[in-house]
Amino acid sequence: MTKKEELSKLEYKMFSQAMRGFHEPEGSIARILTIHLITEAVLEKIIGLILDRHASAVLSVSLSYRQKLELCSKLQFEDGERVLNSSVVGSLKKLNTLRNNLAHKLDHEVTKEELLSVFYVIEPNIPDEVLSSDLEVIVKSYHAHIFPLMFGRKVST
């Protein structure tokens, strides 16, 4: 089985975890933090899949989210294709910045523009009904898009 096929199987294994995060937290801040946690778990699984027997040595050094993302951005499948495309990497970098602002800046208020900047990287044509929605709807829409994109699938809007 190729690593791409294994990644596809991994998506189905992690789907229930990702969807639990989609339905459980209330409020846009809780959802953003949950998405960050879920995407970090996916990054760790990708590292485990691609680096195989070397993954535990790499992950044992307590990498930050950003370091895991940087590592995953450089990993490739057997055919030379990158595991994560550049738009997913860019979006996750912005998500990490947003999460850090929430975690480390007292009274940080998430703005619609800040949230949309995370989303625009992966979906430049965000539908008007999402653009005109509140933060909660935008966060849910982002959640629905980023998870399958991390596994290389295309998402239709």
Buried (B, 14 or more C-beta within 10 A) or exposed (E): EEBBEBBBEBBEEBEEBBBEBBEEBEEBBEBBBBBBBBBBBBBBBBBBBBBEEEBEEBBEEEBEBEEBBBBBBEBEBEEEEBBBBEBBBBBBBBBBBBBBBBEEEEEBEBEBEBBBBBBBBBBEEBEEEBEEBEBEBBBBBBBBBBBBBBBBEEEEE
